[in-house]
Amino acid sequence: GPNGAGKTTLFNCVAGLYKPAEGSVTFDGQDVTGFPSWKMARLGVARTFQVVRPLKEMTVYENILVGAYMRHSDTATANEVAERCARVCFLTELKDKRAGGLTIGNKKRLEVARSLATGPKLMLLDESVAGLTSTEVKEMVEVIVSLKNEGITILMVVHIMEAVMPIADKV
């Protein structure tokens, strides 16, 4: 839909950032209307944002660990999860770089990796390919297709059809 149609607002309601003024949100057969974002994350809802805001002073790897620690309290497991997420999102070679110095394409992949590290059943991807070069779009599509193939449900807001077609079951 066009700007102002409510796409991001819908994501914010599902992710627990907003409480809907009317209607309800059901996830995994449970009414979760008004649940806070931390509780939605624990239930398995992860969300990325159109404007990425990594923890700039931390490394790529530390950013991903933040997501992993949401679900795993022991360091060994959190590290395993972070390593896997870095690999899936093509960030392994950048894991020691400060997140604030990344390109927009790498920041967007970092946002997906950090969300993936939370162990989601549902990923809400808000303009994850906006502003990327054609090569970066193809890389991000590869990442998203791999998440879909893992069984994660993907709901996307995207305006670039070259990204939509290889991923979507329905458009």
Disulfide bonds with the S-S distance in Angstrom:
none
